[in-house]
Amino acid sequence: MITLTRLNGKKFVLNALYIEQVEAFPDTTVTLTNGKRFVVRESVQEVVDLVSDFYRQAAVFRLPRDLGGSDSEKQ
């Protein structure tokens, strides 16, 4: 989850897994996979950084570990 700020200053939390695109119109607009849109105060780059941090913390892109041990241990 990431915390964003609406144009009126109200903060809200958004599940970053549902973000489809982030664009500047010139205000930053976050579009979700269901088509819902949020206009936020953060810049496009700030949203991208927040989402990247979320993915890193949630280990979304981390490859599974080889549970069989290393090649040197198998010999």
N, C-alpha and C positions, 0 to 999 in steps of 0.2 A: 504494500500500500504506500502511496505517496501523498504528501500534504500539499495542496495547492490553494491559491487565493483567488476568489472571484473578484470582478472589477469593483464591487461594493465593499471590498475589504474582508468579507466573511471567508474564513478558512474552511476547507472540507477535505476529506480523505477519499482518494480514488484508487481502485484496484488497477495497477499499472498493466496487468495482464490483458485487460480489455481495450487498451489504447491501440487504435488502428493508424491514426496519423496525427501529427502536430504541425500546424501551419500558422503563419502570421498574416492577418487580414487588414490592418496592421496589428490589431490585438491578437495575442496568441490564442488560437482555437484548438482544443483537443477534441478529436472525434473518436468515439468508441466503436467497437465492432457492431453494436446494435444501432448505430446511426445517431445516437444522442451526442450533442455537442456541448462543450463547456468553454466559455471565454474566461481566460485567467490573466492575472497580472504578471506572472512569471514569463520570461522570454522563452523562445523555442529552445535555446541552448540549455537554459536552466531546467526545463522539463525533461529534455533528453538526459541531462546529467542525473536528475532524480530517478528516472526510470532505469538508467544504467546501474546506479547504486543499488536500487531495489533488486534488479536481476542478479547482481553480484552477491548480495546478502542472501537471497533466496536460493542461490546456487543453481539457477535455471539453466545456465549454459555449461555447468561443470560436467565433465565426462565422468562416468563411473570408474572407480578404481579397479585395477586388476586384482581380484581376490586370490588368484592363484600364485602370487609371489613373483619375484623377478626371475629372469632366465638363469642367473647365477645360483639361485636357491634351488632350482629344479634339477640341476646337474648332480 
